[in-house]
Amino acid sequence: MTPASPYIPGHYLVQLMDSSLLPVATTDYLKQHLVKTGLDPLQLSEARLSPQSLEALLNAWPDIHPQRLAFEFGQQVTLTSQGNLSLLIMTAPTLREALGLYRFLPLLTNAVSLRFYETEESGHIQIQPHSGSAMLDSLLVLYGCAGLERLCTLLTGQTPPLRICVAKEYGVHDLAPALPENWQCDGVISSLTCPSNALDLPCQYADSLTHHRLLKELAGQLASQQQTVPLVSRIRQLLTEGRIAPNQESIARALNMSRSTLKRQLTREHTHFQAILTHFRKENAVRLLLGTTLSLDQIAEQLGYSDQTNFSHAFRQWSGMTPGQFRKHSR
C-alpha cells in the first residue's frame, strides 16, 4: 500500500473489537490472530488498514451483516472516536464550528470525504466515500451518518432534529426497516442536514485556548500532508476550483501526466475519471439547487454541461426527477 492509497485507521478495528457488536468467536479469533502476528492493540491502532483487507475480513464471517454492523457501530460513536481530531472537535465553540472541522478529515483517513456547507435554513454535510471497494463505501456512509448523528448529541447535550439521506447507489434498502424515521435511503447523495438554529447550539466541552492551539497545529499538518494526497482528491480539488474544463484531457494536463498515465493511476485507486466526475457533479448539483437561486442554465454551466437539457437528463438518471422538481420537493 502506497502512502496515497485509500486506508482506514486501525483504531476503528480496535474500537469495533471492544464494542460487543461482533460475535464473541470473531473477536476471539481476531485477538488470537493479533498475538500470532506480534501486533498489540497500540500498534494496530496506529496501523493503516487497506479497504480490501477489511472487506475480506467481513466476508470471512457469513453471520455478520456488514451494513447493520456499520450502522450500529456508528450509533456507538464516542467523543474520542475521531482519533487525532477528537479533541479539536470536542473543544469547538458551537455545533456549526464542530461540523466544519471535518475539513481536517484527510489527517485521519483518505477513504472518505466530508464537505460542510450552509443554505438559508440548514447546514449540510455531504459524505462521499472513495475507498475503491463498493462494499466498504456503503459501510463508510452508514457509519458516517450514524456517527455524525450521535456526535451532534454528544457535543451539545441535546438531540437536534437532523435529516439523514443515504444515496440509493449504496443499496441499503434491505436495512431501511431498521433505520430511524428521519433516515431515507433513496437520495442523490449521502448527507446529514441540520436546521440553522441548531447549528448555533454551544458545545458542552468548548475550550477556546485549546481549540485555537489545535487548529494551528492541525492546519500545519494538513499543509505538509498535501504531497501524499490521493489522486482522486487532487482531481476533486481541480474540479472544485473550476479553472479548467472538466474533462480527462484537461485534468491530465493540469496534473502533468498523459491520459493513459492518469487512467492507469486511477485504476490503482480502484476508480476511473467518469466516476469521480459524476460524484462531483451530483454533490454540487444538490448544493446549488438547494443553496442558491441560480437558474438551471447557470447550474448546468457551472457543472460543465453543454446545456440545461443534458444536465436535466443526467439529474433525472440520478434521482428519478428533474432538477426543478427536486428543488421544489426539497424546500
C-alpha positions as CSV (number, residue, x, y, z in Angstrom):
1,M,0.0,0.0,0.0
2,T,1.5,3.3,-1.1
3,P,1.2,6.5,1.1
4,A,-1.6,7.8,-1.1
5,S,-3.6,4.6,-1.2
6,P,-7.0,4.6,0.5
7,Y,-6.8,3.4,4.1
8,I,-8.9,3.1,7.2
9,P,-7.2,3.9,10.6
10,G,-6.6,0.7,12.6
11,H,-8.1,2.3,15.8
12,Y,-11.5,1.8,14.3
13,L,-11.0,-2.0,14.2
14,V,-9.8,-1.9,17.8
15,Q,-12.9,0.0,18.8
16,L,-15.1,-2.5,16.9
17,M,-13.4,-5.4,18.7
18,D,-14.2,-3.7,22.1
19,S,-17.8,-2.8,21.1
20,S,-19.5,-6.2,21.7
21,L,-21.1,-5.8,18.3
22,L,-19.0,-8.7,16.8
23,P,-19.8,-12.3,17.7
24,V,-17.6,-13.5,20.6
25,A,-15.9,-16.1,18.4
26,T,-15.0,-13.5,15.8
27,T,-13.5,-11.2,18.4
28,D,-11.5,-14.1,20.0
29,Y,-10.2,-15.1,16.6
30,L,-9.0,-11.6,15.8
31,K,-7.3,-11.3,19.1
32,Q,-5.5,-14.6,18.6
33,H,-4.5,-13.5,15.1
34,L,-3.0,-10.3,16.5
35,V,-1.0,-12.3,19.1
36,K,0.3,-14.6,16.3
37,T,1.4,-11.6,14.1
38,G,3.0,-9.8,17.1
39,L,0.7,-6.8,16.9
40,D,-0.5,-5.3,20.2
41,P,-3.6,-3.1,20.3
42,L,-1.5,0.1,20.3
43,Q,0.3,-1.0,17.1
44,L,-3.0,-1.9,15.5
45,S,-4.4,1.5,16.5
46,E,-1.6,3.2,14.6
47,A,-1.8,0.9,11.5
48,R,-3.4,1.8,8.2
49,L,-5.7,-0.9,7.0
50,S,-6.5,-1.3,3.3
51,P,-10.2,-1.4,2.3
52,Q,-9.6,-4.8,0.6
53,S,-8.3,-6.4,3.8
54,L,-11.3,-5.1,5.7
55,E,-13.7,-6.4,3.0
56,A,-12.0,-9.8,3.1
57,L,-12.3,-9.8,6.9
58,L,-16.0,-9.1,6.9
59,N,-16.7,-11.6,4.1
60,A,-14.9,-14.3,6.2
61,W,-17.8,-14.4,8.6
62,P,-21.2,-15.0,7.0
63,D,-23.0,-14.5,10.3
64,I,-22.1,-10.8,10.2
65,H,-24.5,-8.4,8.4
66,P,-21.9,-5.7,7.4
67,Q,-24.4,-2.8,6.8
68,R,-26.2,-3.4,10.1
69,L,-22.9,-3.6,11.8
70,A,-21.7,-0.3,10.3
71,F,-25.0,1.5,11.3
72,E,-24.9,0.1,14.9
73,F,-21.1,0.9,15.2
74,G,-21.9,4.5,14.2
75,Q,-24.5,4.7,16.9
76,Q,-21.8,3.8,19.5
77,V,-19.5,6.7,18.5
78,T,-17.9,8.4,21.5
79,L,-16.3,11.8,21.7
80,T,-12.9,10.1,21.4
81,S,-13.7,8.0,18.4
82,Q,-12.3,10.5,15.9
83,G,-8.7,9.8,16.5
84,N,-6.4,12.8,16.3
85,L,-9.4,15.0,15.5
86,S,-11.3,14.2,18.7
87,L,-10.1,17.0,21.0
88,L,-10.3,19.6,18.2
89,I,-13.9,18.7,17.6
90,M,-14.8,18.5,21.3
91,T,-13.4,21.9,22.1
92,A,-15.3,23.7,19.3
93,P,-17.5,26.6,20.5
94,T,-20.7,25.6,18.6
95,L,-22.1,22.7,16.6
96,R,-21.5,24.8,13.4
97,E,-17.8,25.1,14.0
98,A,-17.5,21.4,15.1
99,L,-19.1,20.2,11.8
100,G,-16.9,22.4,9.7
101,L,-13.8,20.8,11.2
102,Y,-14.2,17.7,9.1
103,R,-12.1,19.6,6.5
104,F,-9.3,18.1,8.5
105,L,-10.5,14.5,7.9
106,P,-7.6,13.8,5.5
107,L,-5.4,13.7,8.6
108,L,-7.4,10.7,9.8
109,T,-8.4,8.8,6.6
110,N,-8.3,9.4,2.9
111,A,-11.1,6.8,2.1
112,V,-13.9,9.2,2.6
113,S,-14.5,13.0,2.2
114,L,-16.9,15.2,4.2
115,R,-18.0,18.6,3.0
116,F,-19.9,21.1,5.1
117,Y,-21.9,24.0,3.7
118,E,-24.9,26.1,4.6
119,T,-28.0,27.2,2.9
120,E,-30.5,29.7,4.1
121,E,-32.3,27.4,6.5
122,S,-29.9,24.5,7.1
123,G,-26.4,23.2,7.4
124,H,-25.4,20.1,5.3
125,I,-22.6,17.6,5.5
126,Q,-22.1,15.6,2.3
127,I,-20.4,12.3,2.7
128,Q,-18.5,10.9,-0.3
129,P,-16.6,7.6,0.2
130,H,-13.9,6.7,-2.3
131,S,-12.3,3.6,-0.8
132,G,-12.1,1.6,-4.0
133,S,-14.4,-1.0,-2.5
134,A,-18.1,-0.8,-3.3
135,M,-18.9,-2.8,-0.1
136,L,-16.8,-0.6,2.1
137,D,-18.1,2.6,0.6
138,S,-21.6,1.7,1.7
139,L,-20.3,0.9,5.2
140,L,-18.5,4.2,5.4
141,V,-21.6,6.1,4.5
142,L,-23.7,4.2,7.1
143,Y,-21.1,4.6,9.8
144,G,-20.5,8.2,8.9
145,C,-24.2,9.2,9.0
146,A,-25.0,7.3,12.2
147,G,-21.8,8.5,13.8
148,L,-22.4,12.2,13.0
149,E,-25.9,12.0,14.3
150,R,-24.7,10.5,17.5
151,L,-21.8,13.1,17.8
152,C,-24.2,16.0,17.4
153,T,-26.0,14.8,20.6
154,L,-22.8,14.2,22.5
155,L,-21.3,17.6,21.7
156,T,-24.4,19.6,22.5
157,G,-26.2,17.5,25.2
158,Q,-29.3,17.9,23.0
159,T,-30.9,16.0,20.1
160,P,-31.0,18.3,17.1
161,P,-33.8,17.4,14.5
162,L,-31.5,16.0,11.9
163,R,-32.4,14.5,8.5
164,I,-30.2,11.7,7.2
165,C,-30.1,10.8,3.5
166,V,-28.2,7.8,2.1
167,A,-27.6,7.7,-1.7
168,K,-29.6,5.0,-3.4
169,E,-26.4,3.8,-5.2
170,Y,-25.2,2.2,-1.9
171,G,-28.1,-0.3,-1.9
172,V,-29.1,-0.2,1.8
173,H,-32.9,-0.7,1.2
174,D,-32.8,-4.1,3.0
175,L,-31.7,-2.2,6.1
176,A,-34.3,0.5,5.7
177,P,-36.9,-1.0,8.0
178,A,-34.4,-1.0,10.9
179,L,-33.4,2.7,10.4
180,P,-35.0,5.6,12.3
181,E,-37.8,7.6,10.7
182,N,-35.5,10.6,9.9
183,W,-33.4,8.4,7.6
184,Q,-34.1,7.9,3.9
185,C,-32.3,5.6,1.5
186,D,-33.0,6.8,-2.0
187,G,-31.1,10.1,-2.1
188,V,-29.0,11.5,-4.9
189,I,-26.1,12.0,-2.5
190,S,-25.5,10.9,1.1
191,S,-25.8,13.7,3.6
192,L,-26.8,14.9,7.1
193,T,-29.0,18.1,7.3
194,C,-29.3,20.2,10.4
195,P,-31.6,23.3,10.9
196,S,-29.6,26.6,11.1
197,N,-30.8,27.3,14.6
198,A,-29.4,24.0,15.9
199,L,-26.0,24.9,14.4
200,D,-25.8,27.7,16.9
201,L,-26.1,25.3,19.9
202,P,-23.0,25.6,22.1
203,C,-20.7,22.6,22.6
204,Q,-20.6,21.3,26.2
205,Y,-16.8,21.0,26.2
206,A,-15.8,24.2,24.4
207,D,-12.3,25.4,25.2
208,S,-11.1,28.4,23.3
209,L,-7.4,28.2,24.1
210,T,-7.1,24.5,23.4
211,H,-9.2,24.8,20.3
212,H,-7.2,27.5,18.7
213,R,-3.9,25.8,19.6
214,L,-5.1,22.6,17.9
215,L,-6.4,24.4,14.9
216,K,-3.0,25.9,14.3
217,E,-1.2,22.6,14.8
218,L,-3.5,20.6,12.5
219,A,-3.6,23.2,9.8
220,G,0.2,22.9,9.6
221,Q,-0.1,19.1,9.5
222,L,-2.6,19.3,6.7
223,A,-0.5,21.6,4.7
224,S,2.5,19.3,5.0
225,Q,0.5,16.2,4.0
226,Q,-0.6,17.6,0.6
227,Q,2.3,15.8,-1.1
228,T,0.7,12.4,-0.4
229,V,-2.9,13.4,-1.2
230,P,-4.6,10.6,-3.2
231,L,-5.0,11.3,-6.9
232,V,-8.8,11.2,-6.5
233,S,-8.7,14.0,-4.0
234,R,-6.4,16.1,-6.2
235,I,-8.8,15.7,-9.1
236,R,-11.7,16.7,-7.0
237,Q,-9.8,19.8,-5.9
238,L,-9.2,20.7,-9.5
239,L,-12.8,20.3,-10.3
240,T,-13.8,22.4,-7.3
241,E,-11.5,25.2,-8.4
242,G,-13.3,25.3,-11.7
243,R,-10.4,26.9,-13.6
244,I,-10.1,24.1,-16.2
245,A,-12.5,22.2,-18.3
246,P,-14.0,19.1,-16.5
247,N,-12.6,16.5,-18.9
248,Q,-9.9,13.9,-18.8
249,E,-7.5,15.7,-21.1
250,S,-7.6,19.0,-19.2
251,I,-7.2,17.2,-15.8
252,A,-4.3,15.1,-17.0
253,R,-2.6,18.2,-18.4
254,A,-3.0,20.0,-15.1
255,L,-1.5,17.1,-13.2
256,N,1.4,16.9,-15.7
257,M,0.7,13.5,-16.9
258,S,-0.7,11.8,-20.0
259,R,-4.3,10.5,-20.3
260,S,-3.0,6.9,-20.2
261,T,-1.0,7.6,-17.0
262,L,-4.0,9.2,-15.4
263,K,-6.2,6.2,-16.3
264,R,-3.5,3.7,-15.0
265,Q,-3.0,5.5,-11.7
266,L,-6.8,5.8,-11.1
267,T,-7.1,2.1,-11.8
268,R,-4.6,1.6,-8.9
269,E,-7.0,3.6,-6.7
270,H,-9.9,1.3,-7.9
271,T,-11.8,4.0,-9.8
272,H,-12.0,5.9,-13.1
273,F,-12.3,9.5,-14.2
274,Q,-16.0,9.4,-15.1
275,A,-17.0,8.0,-11.7
276,I,-15.1,10.9,-10.0
277,L,-16.7,13.5,-12.3
278,T,-20.2,12.0,-11.8
279,H,-19.9,12.0,-8.0
280,F,-18.6,15.6,-8.1
281,R,-21.5,16.8,-10.3
282,K,-24.1,15.0,-8.1
283,E,-22.8,16.7,-4.9
284,N,-22.6,20.1,-6.4
285,A,-25.9,19.9,-8.3
286,V,-27.6,19.2,-4.9
287,R,-25.7,22.0,-3.2
288,L,-26.5,24.6,-5.9
289,L,-30.2,23.6,-6.3
290,L,-30.8,23.8,-2.5
291,G,-28.4,26.6,-1.5
292,T,-28.7,29.1,-4.4
293,T,-31.2,30.8,-6.6
294,L,-29.1,30.2,-9.7
295,S,-31.1,29.2,-12.8
296,L,-30.9,25.7,-14.2
297,D,-28.9,27.1,-17.1
298,Q,-26.4,28.7,-14.8
299,I,-26.1,25.5,-12.7
300,A,-25.6,23.4,-15.9
301,E,-22.8,25.7,-16.9
302,Q,-21.1,25.6,-13.5
303,L,-21.1,21.8,-13.6
304,G,-19.6,21.7,-17.1
305,Y,-22.7,20.6,-19.1
306,S,-23.1,21.9,-22.6
307,D,-26.7,22.9,-21.9
308,Q,-29.6,22.6,-19.4
309,T,-31.1,19.7,-21.4
310,N,-28.0,17.5,-20.8
311,F,-27.9,18.5,-17.1
312,S,-31.6,17.7,-16.7
313,H,-31.2,14.3,-18.4
314,A,-28.3,13.4,-16.1
315,F,-30.1,14.6,-13.0
316,R,-33.2,12.6,-13.8
317,Q,-31.0,9.4,-14.2
318,W,-29.5,10.1,-10.7
319,S,-32.7,11.0,-8.8
320,G,-35.8,10.0,-10.9
321,M,-36.9,13.6,-11.1
322,T,-35.9,16.8,-12.9
323,P,-33.7,19.4,-11.2
324,G,-36.7,21.7,-11.0
325,Q,-38.8,19.0,-9.3
326,F,-36.0,18.2,-6.9
327,R,-35.6,21.9,-5.9
328,K,-39.3,22.3,-5.3
329,H,-39.7,19.0,-3.5
330,S,-36.7,19.5,-1.2
331,R,-37.5,23.0,0.0
